[in-house]
Amino acid sequence: MATSLQEKAMCPVCLDFFSNPISLSCAHVFCFDCMQTWVSKREDSKLTCPLCRESSEKPPLEEWQIRTLTLLIKQHGPLLELSLHVRSELQRFREDMTLDAATANSLLVVSDDGRSVRCAKTHYDTMEDPRRFTHLAGVLGTPCFSSGRHYWEVEVGEVKEWSLGVCKESVDRNRKSDLSSKDGFWTISMKAGAIHANSIPESRIPASPGLQRVGIFLDVEMEEIKFFDVGNDALIYAYCPLSSLERFCPFFLLVLPGERDSGAALRIYP
């Protein structure tokens, strides 16, 4: 019952309670601000639904029924407290993900179960493979995605410096640096105790001292990826739009062995 009410009162774009909800002619409902942002990022002037891509033939109408339902749920929130977290809503999109060892830099050690990766002190005798990252201490996750909504969580634990997110399937595996969106990487990075969004220009975001697990939500149709601080149930950063004719691959990166390396591992949760 709580889940059903929650879904009826939440915008499919921002995954939060409706704010000034509007209905398109296709009957899909969104927050007014979410639709305004969506329209402003489109190259054409048509009012197109973010979900089904149907063009609306009439102006959106305010959904007073949804507004009323949203208000009631907010008023009785304590009764549904366990069901009203954004992260709980994202669980239905959770992926059973593993690391693709064939793409891992030769200084990375992927666990036998394919769920964790750490840096080694010496190079492993690995076979040459064009899929492998040769300079960056990176590895891809599997599966990769060309449509739909997908969610996964990564335990960063004691790893001092890392990058997480997605990249185009065709990114240059021989590159040495520049994990920017123009090069096909949409990631956040932990550097010197602060989080950096590898956007253009780069953004610096204060990191919670207790950050232990990062939630990553990819919505291919909405052309966005969001990063969450799972422990604090808080949004860290969002990229929108991200667009590619290729598949998006989960991306994991550690710092190569050195003074800053603790031997700690990144782990896909659970």
Secondary structure, 3 states (H helix, E strand, C coil): CHHHHHHHCECCCCCCECCCEEECCCCCEEEHHHHHHHHHCCCCCCCECCCCCCECCCCCEECHHHHHHHHHHHHCHHHHHHHCCHHHHHHHHECCCEEEHHHCCCCEEECCCCCEEEECCCCCCCCCCCCCCCCCCEEEEECCECCCEEEEEEECCCCCCEEEEEEECCCCCCCCCCCCHHHCEEEEEEECCEEEECCCCCEEEECCCCCCEEEEEEECCCCEEEEEECCCCEEEEEECCCCCCCCEEEEEEECCCCCCCCCCCEEEEC
